[in-house]
Every structure is written in structure tokens, then in C-alpha cells.
Amino acid sequence: MKKLLTTVILFSLTAGASADIYYCEDTMGVSIDRFDFEALNNDSDNFISHNWLIDTDKGWRRTDNPHYEGVCEVNKGYTVCSVRSIAFGEATFAIHPDGSNFTLVYLDYGLDVLAFVGTCTKA
């Protein structure tokens, strides 16, 4: 039993060590609905820059929220984290293979789209 417990603990520590972690910040966004659209950047009155943490083992979150969401996978160098559990919508956070840029798209089915772009730093 001790040997099994030691193996499980070692496996858990090794599995967590493979995560990539990114710190990202919005630089621009756009809000689109059926009535209007608005480009959002540092010059916009309505633009609030957000910071994000992406952990490929845990998902992604805003830095002011302690809870991670979504499932991340790395495919052909792209890190893509998706949340499909949003009521009547979904969100996708994607980081370019060079790790320096991202896109974040929220779809509220039938109502609107929010999209953000920004820069990332790999921790």
C-alpha cells in the first residue's frame, strides 16, 4: 500500500510539472451585437484592460478571479483553452505558438460577441 501511495504521489507531482503558464494582458477589443459595434482600446472610455493567467493543466482565469475555467490543449504549437459550460454561449482563449500574442472570444449565442487581443509572457 505504501508503494502504491508513493507511486501515485510521484505521478501527481510529475503530471503537474508539465503545465505551461502564461500571463496575458488585453490591448484591444471589440463588442458586436445586432444593433451596434464598438472598438475598445486604451483611448476608449469604456475600455477596461484585464489580465489573465493561463495554466495548461487548470484552464484560464482573470487575475482578479481565483477560479480557473475551461480545458486547454496544445496543438501544432497553439495553446487553445475552451469553456463550453457557459449558459447559451462559449469562450475560447488562444495563444500563438510564439507565446507572445492571444485572442479571446466570447460568444453569447444569438446576442453578441466580445473579442479581445493582447500580449502574453510565458512564466
Protein Blocks (a to p, Z undefined) as FASTA:
>chain_A
ZZmmmmmmmmmmmmmmmpccdddddfbdcdddfkbccdddfklmklccddddddfknopc
dfkbcbdgdjdddeehiacdddfkbghiaddddddfklpaccdddddehiaccddddddd
dZZ
